[in-house]
Amino acid sequence: MIPLAIPNMAGNEARYLAECVETNFVSSVGRFVTRLEEQCAGIAGTRRAVATSAGTTGLQLALLGVGVRPGDVVITPALSFIATANAVRHCGAEPWFVDIDADSWSLSPDQLSEALEAQGRRTADGWVHRPSGRRIAAILPVHLNGIPALMQELRAIADRFDVPLVADAAAAIGASLHHGQLFDLADASVFSFNGNKTVTAGGGGCVVTNDEQVADRMKHLSTTARTGPDYDHDEVGFNFRMTNLQAAVGCAQLEQVETFLAHKRTIQERYDRAFAGTLGASPHIDYGTSACWLSVAMTSGLDETRSLIAGLAERGVMARTFFKPLNRQIPYVDAPSEATPVSDRIWGRVLTLPCSTGLTEAEQETVIAAVHDAVGARVEAGAEFEAGAGAAETLATHSDSRAA
């Protein structure tokens, strides 16, 4: 079975891990934690970085760092992995779901602005979500699948309503804008090093920021809110630290990040060319470059996606569906939500395909042949098939072949 996305341990991972074992620096103290933070800040172009135990805990720390409190509301897109909403709920706040932009799959600036104007009310404590009475404490866009969100527009809206902007950049290491620094536009951005990410530490995350106070606050909370060498703590904190073992793997991976990113983009470009006229292509943006985390093709709908997944499994290829909208998930069906027709239309049409950074060209040709075979089998069986149906109405023109 050709897997979907597995790690590529072709660098210094084993050597750095051996150093941790030999020196006994295996917990949250060690040179690799500091080095990973420096590497992440360098890649993001920010002054500070705080390594964390997971991307989700990094999101929670970032939200707390910008002032999210229990009882608040945080605006976030409906289409994302559930960790985005979970981090909000872990802060004691409630997500308020807004639809995505059809071309970039990011939080829609138009709907965000309309929602704030229609349902927001200014008070002495800031903007309040009028229907619930909750304070609007943050806006949480997502660089979905590594595609840069429309951050200039979102930053302008956040400034207009005086609301902090935190970016879920779990899959966006290496994403960029053609004009300006992507990670400068958020008050904090959060990377993930989960095992299926382009760069992995087996787990863990990192928050990058230019705000010294936010960074210090996150660091304090992540280390059990300890105030000195003795066991004194000034509030309820968390043990959200990354271990030196994880950081050792992450550092070795980050040394290879440009090679990994180039391979990810090449894989997506090959799929786009191979499936032209058969399946819809991945989103292509004209304002930046995607990190191309998961390679995708667009089907006519969820039924076709599931059928192709089953057909590919029979042919030795792993494929999966995409994230189900968060406002359709059991824990969040009662959370505040705007209408989300774009999220509802897109998610079931996304077919994710093998895209490991170690995937060979021969393996990808096997995947491509299997997809064509599975599509042909559906047609022969009389299944209704619309070549790339959803893509034409929901995806942007292929204006930048480097983006995906």
Secondary structure as GFF3:
##gff-version 3
##sequence-region A 1 404
A	DSSP	alpha_helix	13	23	.	.	.	ID=ss1
A	DSSP	alpha_helix	31	44	.	.	.	ID=ss2
A	DSSP	beta_strand	48	52	.	.	.	ID=ss3
A	DSSP	alpha_helix	55	65	.	.	.	ID=ss4
A	DSSP	beta_strand	73	77	.	.	.	ID=ss5
A	DSSP	alpha_helix	83	90	.	.	.	ID=ss6
A	DSSP	beta_strand	94	98	.	.	.	ID=ss7
A	DSSP	alpha_helix	109	119	.	.	.	ID=ss8
A	DSSP	beta_strand	120	123	.	.	.	ID=ss9
A	DSSP	beta_strand	126	129	.	.	.	ID=ss10
A	DSSP	beta_strand	134	139	.	.	.	ID=ss11
A	DSSP	three_ten_helix	144	146	.	.	.	ID=ss12
A	DSSP	alpha_helix	151	160	.	.	.	ID=ss13
A	DSSP	beta_strand	166	168	.	.	.	ID=ss14
A	DSSP	beta_strand	176	177	.	.	.	ID=ss15
A	DSSP	three_ten_helix	182	184	.	.	.	ID=ss16
A	DSSP	beta_strand	188	192	.	.	.	ID=ss17
A	DSSP	beta_strand	205	209	.	.	.	ID=ss18
A	DSSP	alpha_helix	212	222	.	.	.	ID=ss19
A	DSSP	alpha_helix	244	254	.	.	.	ID=ss20
A	DSSP	alpha_helix	257	274	.	.	.	ID=ss21
A	DSSP	beta_strand	288	289	.	.	.	ID=ss22
A	DSSP	beta_strand	295	298	.	.	.	ID=ss23
A	DSSP	alpha_helix	302	314	.	.	.	ID=ss24
A	DSSP	three_ten_helix	326	328	.	.	.	ID=ss25
A	DSSP	three_ten_helix	330	332	.	.	.	ID=ss26
A	DSSP	alpha_helix	341	346	.	.	.	ID=ss27
A	DSSP	three_ten_helix	347	349	.	.	.	ID=ss28
A	DSSP	beta_strand	350	353	.	.	.	ID=ss29
A	DSSP	alpha_helix	361	380	.	.	.	ID=ss30
A	DSSP	alpha_helix	389	394	.	.	.	ID=ss31
###
